[in-house]
């Protein structure tokens, strides 16, 4: 009997052993945010995924306030309810059309992803009443009025800066952003040290800062600017602003140059575009750089100011054609702006 158990023991030693395996998790099919969701202003909106007309979800009144804020729902006579009603369905359809999303009338993954994405604080629709093609203007089509050659000055509020980026870094980023617009229209931008007299006045602010458009914290409204000839350009100091993603590893980092370029477009008189690739598209995901003007941006601003005599559309067309060829693929339509992530709720 002893030899029988000894034989079994020896046979067990001779068999190869393998590490235990666990089945792979199923692929994630919903579209969500790439940062820790608990730090994002609109992270709670993830719970409305797949909601449609007739749904009743606690907190949906906050989503209605979001749509109201950005011009998709009229100002209510009374408090918003938590019911997905006909009015909200119309707002969702309008939002999907404006942002170039599949028009379903439901809070599908693409729509929830866009809603949760950090964005500019300017309304998408209520002021953009002069719409041509995809680009749009503010009501009345305001523009800067100066004798040619047109020159606009800009300055920074030294009392309203952030301390982890140097003034030199911020100035350099804005100089590049202004030069992009300068290259396509006959307008020169010059920095001045006289903040009070500058045409364009730039600063970083938190919360309610006295202009009627309070900021809302991390990865919500990133910035806002006012139409001509107001000149105010404000950035949310609560954000993690970055000038170099190689040195800034934060998942919530926002590219300062991309936002600066977008807001300068507002300062010049452009409202939001429905072209996803355009600089004037309203949203920007974290750790994304989007600084190059597209045809839609250029056509819009040139309709206001004319063309820089040194600008050639042919070079822009060649650049966009090359980019489009590089992006061809089964998921290219949403490759720039779809935000994939696991929500930490």
C-alpha positions as CSV (number, residue, x, y, z in Angstrom):
1,X,0.0,0.0,0.0
2,X,2.9,2.3,0.9
3,X,4.4,1.8,-2.6
4,X,1.1,2.5,-4.3
5,X,0.8,6.0,-2.7
6,X,4.5,6.6,-3.3
7,X,3.9,5.8,-7.0
8,X,1.0,8.2,-7.2
9,X,3.1,10.9,-5.6
10,X,6.0,10.5,-8.1
11,X,3.6,10.6,-11.0
12,X,2.1,13.9,-9.8
13,X,5.6,15.4,-9.7
14,X,6.2,14.3,-13.3
15,X,3.2,16.1,-14.8
16,X,3.7,19.7,-16.1
17,X,2.0,22.4,-14.2
18,X,0.4,25.6,-15.6
19,X,-0.7,28.8,-13.9
20,X,-4.4,29.2,-13.3
21,X,-6.2,31.3,-15.9
22,X,-9.2,33.5,-15.6
23,X,-11.5,34.3,-18.4
24,X,-10.9,37.7,-20.1
25,X,-13.4,40.4,-19.1
26,X,-16.0,41.3,-21.7
27,X,-15.1,44.3,-23.9
28,X,-16.4,47.6,-22.8
29,X,-19.0,48.8,-25.3
30,X,-20.2,52.0,-23.7
31,X,-18.5,55.3,-24.2
32,X,-17.3,57.1,-21.0
33,X,-14.6,59.5,-19.7
34,X,-10.8,58.8,-19.6
35,X,-10.2,60.5,-16.3
36,X,-11.2,59.6,-12.7
37,X,-14.9,60.3,-13.0
38,X,-15.3,61.6,-9.5
39,X,-13.3,64.7,-10.3
40,X,-15.3,65.6,-13.4
41,X,-18.0,68.2,-13.1
42,X,-20.6,66.3,-15.1
43,X,-19.7,62.7,-14.1
44,X,-23.1,62.0,-12.7
45,X,-24.6,62.3,-16.2
46,X,-23.3,58.8,-16.9
47,X,-26.3,57.3,-15.1
48,X,-28.6,58.6,-17.9
49,X,-27.0,56.3,-20.5
50,X,-29.6,54.8,-22.8
51,X,-32.5,56.9,-21.3
52,X,-35.2,57.9,-23.7
53,X,-38.6,59.5,-23.8
54,X,-40.7,58.5,-20.9
55,X,-37.8,57.6,-18.6
56,X,-37.8,58.8,-15.0
57,X,-34.3,59.0,-13.5
58,X,-33.4,60.9,-10.3
59,X,-31.3,63.9,-11.1
60,X,-32.4,64.3,-14.7
61,X,-33.4,67.9,-13.9
62,X,-29.7,68.7,-13.7
63,X,-29.3,67.4,-17.2
64,X,-32.1,69.7,-18.3
65,X,-30.3,72.6,-16.6
66,X,-27.2,71.7,-18.7
67,X,-29.2,71.8,-21.9
68,X,-30.8,75.1,-20.8
69,X,-27.3,76.6,-20.0
70,X,-26.0,75.8,-23.5
71,X,-29.1,77.0,-25.4
72,X,-31.0,73.8,-26.1
73,X,-33.9,74.2,-23.7
74,X,-35.9,77.4,-23.1
75,X,-35.8,79.1,-19.7
76,X,-38.5,77.2,-17.7
77,X,-41.5,78.8,-16.0
78,X,-40.9,76.5,-13.1
79,X,-38.5,73.9,-11.8
80,X,-37.3,71.1,-14.2
81,X,-38.6,67.6,-13.5
82,X,-36.7,64.3,-13.6
83,X,-38.9,63.0,-16.5
84,X,-37.5,62.6,-20.0
85,X,-40.3,64.5,-21.6
86,X,-41.0,65.7,-25.2
87,X,-39.2,69.0,-24.5
88,X,-36.0,67.2,-23.5
89,X,-36.3,64.8,-26.5
90,X,-36.3,67.9,-28.8
91,X,-33.3,69.3,-27.0
92,X,-31.4,66.0,-27.4
93,X,-32.2,65.9,-31.1
94,X,-31.1,69.5,-31.5
95,X,-27.9,68.8,-29.5
96,X,-27.1,65.8,-31.6
97,X,-27.6,67.7,-34.9
98,X,-25.5,70.6,-33.7
99,X,-22.6,68.5,-32.5
100,X,-22.6,66.2,-35.5
101,X,-23.7,63.1,-33.5
102,X,-26.1,60.3,-34.7
103,X,-29.6,61.7,-34.3
104,X,-31.4,59.2,-32.2
105,X,-33.3,61.4,-29.7
106,X,-32.0,59.2,-26.9
107,X,-29.1,59.5,-24.5
108,X,-26.9,57.0,-26.3
109,X,-23.2,56.5,-25.6
110,X,-22.0,59.0,-28.1
111,X,-24.4,61.7,-26.8
112,X,-23.5,61.0,-23.1
113,X,-19.8,61.1,-23.9
114,X,-20.2,64.5,-25.6
115,X,-22.3,65.9,-22.7
116,X,-19.7,64.8,-20.1
117,X,-16.8,66.1,-22.2
118,X,-15.2,69.4,-20.9
119,X,-16.2,72.3,-23.1
120,X,-16.4,76.0,-23.7
121,X,-18.9,78.0,-21.7
122,X,-20.4,79.8,-24.6
123,X,-24.0,78.8,-25.7
124,X,-24.1,76.6,-28.8
125,X,-27.4,78.0,-30.1
126,X,-29.0,81.0,-28.4
127,X,-26.4,83.5,-29.7
128,X,-25.5,81.8,-32.9
129,X,-28.4,83.0,-35.0
130,X,-26.4,83.8,-38.1
131,X,-25.4,80.4,-39.3
132,X,-23.7,79.8,-42.6
133,X,-22.7,76.3,-43.6
134,X,-21.3,74.8,-40.4
135,X,-19.7,77.9,-38.8
136,X,-21.9,80.5,-37.0
137,X,-21.8,84.0,-35.7
138,X,-23.2,85.8,-32.7
139,X,-26.5,87.6,-32.9
140,X,-26.0,90.8,-35.1
141,X,-22.8,89.4,-36.6
142,X,-20.5,91.7,-34.5
143,X,-16.9,92.2,-35.5
144,X,-14.0,94.5,-34.5
145,X,-14.2,97.9,-36.3
146,X,-10.8,99.4,-36.9
147,X,-9.3,101.4,-39.8
148,X,-6.9,99.3,-41.8
149,X,-4.4,98.0,-41.2
150,X,-6.3,96.5,-38.2
151,X,-4.4,96.1,-35.0
152,X,-5.7,94.6,-31.8
153,X,-3.9,94.7,-28.5
154,X,-4.1,92.0,-25.8
155,X,-2.9,91.9,-22.2
156,X,-2.9,89.5,-19.2
157,X,-4.3,90.3,-15.8
158,X,-1.2,89.8,-13.6
159,X,-3.5,89.5,-10.5
160,X,-5.4,86.6,-12.1
161,X,-2.8,84.1,-13.1
162,X,-2.0,80.5,-12.1
163,X,1.2,79.8,-10.2
164,X,2.4,76.4,-11.8
165,X,2.9,77.9,-15.2
166,X,5.3,80.8,-15.8
167,X,4.1,84.0,-17.3
168,X,6.6,83.3,-20.1
169,X,4.9,79.9,-20.9
170,X,1.5,81.5,-20.9
171,X,2.6,84.4,-23.1
172,X,4.3,82.0,-25.6
173,X,1.2,79.8,-25.9
174,X,-1.1,82.8,-26.5
175,X,1.3,84.3,-29.0
176,X,1.1,81.1,-31.0
177,X,-2.7,81.0,-30.7
178,X,-3.1,84.6,-31.9
179,X,-0.6,84.0,-34.8
180,X,-2.8,81.2,-36.2
181,X,-5.7,83.6,-36.6
182,X,-3.4,86.4,-37.7
183,X,-2.1,84.2,-40.6
184,X,-5.5,83.9,-42.2
185,X,-7.1,87.4,-41.7
186,X,-5.6,91.0,-42.1
187,X,-5.4,91.6,-38.4
188,X,-2.3,92.1,-36.3
189,X,-2.3,91.1,-32.6
190,X,0.2,92.9,-30.3
191,X,0.7,92.2,-26.6
192,X,0.7,95.3,-24.3
193,X,1.5,95.7,-20.6
194,X,-1.5,98.1,-20.1
195,X,-4.2,95.7,-19.1
196,X,-7.0,98.3,-18.7
197,X,-6.6,99.8,-22.1
198,X,-6.0,96.5,-24.0
199,X,-8.6,95.4,-26.6
200,X,-8.4,91.8,-25.4
201,X,-8.0,91.1,-21.6
202,X,-7.0,87.6,-20.5
203,X,-7.1,86.1,-17.0
204,X,-7.7,82.9,-14.9
205,X,-10.6,82.9,-12.5
206,X,-12.5,80.6,-10.1
207,X,-16.2,80.2,-9.6
208,X,-18.3,83.4,-9.7
209,X,-15.9,86.1,-10.9
210,X,-18.3,88.9,-11.6
211,X,-19.2,88.5,-15.3
212,X,-22.4,86.6,-14.8
213,X,-20.9,83.4,-16.1
214,X,-19.4,81.5,-13.0
215,X,-17.0,78.7,-13.6
216,X,-18.0,75.2,-12.2
217,X,-14.8,73.3,-11.3
218,X,-12.7,70.6,-12.8
219,X,-13.5,69.4,-16.4
220,X,-16.7,71.3,-16.8
221,X,-16.7,74.6,-18.5
222,X,-13.0,75.3,-19.4
223,X,-13.2,78.9,-20.5
224,X,-15.4,81.5,-22.1
225,X,-15.0,84.7,-24.1
226,X,-17.3,87.5,-25.1
227,X,-18.2,88.7,-28.6
228,X,-16.7,91.8,-30.2
229,X,-16.0,94.4,-29.2
230,X,-16.0,93.3,-25.5
231,X,-12.6,91.6,-25.5
232,X,-12.8,89.6,-22.2
233,X,-11.3,86.1,-22.3
234,X,-11.5,84.1,-19.1
235,X,-10.1,80.6,-18.2
236,X,-11.2,78.5,-15.3
237,X,-8.3,78.5,-12.8
238,X,-9.6,75.2,-11.3
239,X,-8.5,73.2,-14.4
240,X,-5.1,71.6,-14.7
241,X,-3.7,73.7,-17.6
242,X,-0.8,72.1,-19.5
243,X,1.6,73.4,-22.2
244,X,3.4,70.1,-22.6
245,X,1.8,66.7,-22.0
246,X,5.2,65.0,-21.9
247,X,6.0,66.8,-18.6
248,X,2.4,67.0,-17.2
249,X,1.1,63.4,-16.6
250,X,-2.3,64.4,-15.1
251,X,-5.2,62.6,-16.6
252,X,-7.2,65.8,-16.2
253,X,-4.7,68.1,-18.0
254,X,-6.2,70.5,-20.5
255,X,-4.1,71.9,-23.3
256,X,-3.9,75.7,-22.8
257,X,-3.1,76.5,-26.5
258,X,-6.1,74.6,-27.8
259,X,-8.5,76.4,-25.5
260,X,-6.8,79.8,-26.2
261,X,-7.1,79.3,-29.9
262,X,-10.8,78.4,-29.6
263,X,-11.6,81.4,-27.3
264,X,-9.8,83.9,-29.6
265,X,-12.2,82.7,-32.3
266,X,-15.1,83.9,-30.0
267,X,-13.3,87.2,-29.4
268,X,-13.2,87.7,-33.1
269,X,-16.9,87.0,-33.5
270,X,-17.2,83.3,-34.3
271,X,-19.8,81.2,-32.5
272,X,-19.6,77.4,-32.2
273,X,-19.2,75.2,-35.2
274,X,-20.9,71.8,-35.8
275,X,-17.8,70.5,-37.6
276,X,-16.1,68.0,-35.2
277,X,-12.6,68.7,-36.4
278,X,-12.9,72.5,-36.3
279,X,-11.2,74.6,-33.6
280,X,-14.6,76.2,-33.0
281,X,-16.3,72.9,-32.1
282,X,-17.5,73.4,-28.5
283,X,-15.9,70.5,-26.6
284,X,-12.3,69.3,-25.9
285,X,-11.4,66.1,-24.1
286,X,-8.5,66.1,-21.5
287,X,-5.0,65.5,-22.9
288,X,-6.1,66.5,-26.4
289,X,-4.3,69.0,-28.5
290,X,-6.4,70.8,-31.2
291,X,-4.8,74.0,-32.4
292,X,-4.8,73.9,-36.2
293,X,-7.5,76.0,-38.0
294,X,-9.7,74.0,-40.3
295,X,-11.4,75.2,-43.5
296,X,-14.6,75.8,-41.6
297,X,-12.8,78.1,-39.1
298,X,-11.0,80.0,-41.8
299,X,-14.0,80.5,-44.0
300,X,-16.0,81.7,-41.0
301,X,-13.5,84.3,-39.8
302,X,-12.6,85.5,-43.3
303,X,-16.3,86.2,-43.9
304,X,-15.9,88.8,-41.1
305,X,-12.5,90.3,-41.8
306,X,-11.4,89.2,-45.3
307,X,-8.3,87.2,-46.1
308,X,-4.7,87.8,-45.2
309,X,-3.1,88.5,-48.6
310,X,-0.4,85.9,-47.8
311,X,-2.8,83.1,-47.0
312,X,-3.4,80.4,-49.6
313,X,-6.3,78.0,-49.2
314,X,-4.5,75.4,-51.3
315,X,-2.0,74.7,-48.5
316,X,-4.8,74.3,-46.0
317,X,-6.7,71.9,-48.4
318,X,-3.5,69.8,-48.9
319,X,-3.0,69.6,-45.2
320,X,-6.6,68.5,-44.5
321,X,-6.6,66.0,-47.3
322,X,-3.4,64.4,-45.9
323,X,-5.0,64.2,-42.5
324,X,-8.2,62.7,-43.8
325,X,-6.3,60.0,-45.7
326,X,-4.4,59.2,-42.5
327,X,-7.6,58.9,-40.5
328,X,-9.5,56.6,-42.8
329,X,-10.6,53.5,-40.9
330,X,-13.7,51.8,-39.5
331,X,-13.8,54.1,-36.4
332,X,-12.4,57.3,-38.0
333,X,-15.7,59.2,-37.7
334,X,-15.5,59.4,-33.9
335,X,-11.7,58.9,-33.5
336,X,-11.0,62.5,-32.5
337,X,-13.6,63.1,-29.8
338,X,-14.9,59.7,-28.5
339,X,-13.8,59.3,-24.9
340,X,-13.3,55.8,-23.7
341,X,-13.2,55.0,-20.0
342,X,-14.2,53.2,-16.9
343,X,-16.3,55.3,-14.6
344,X,-15.2,55.2,-11.0
345,X,-18.6,55.7,-9.4
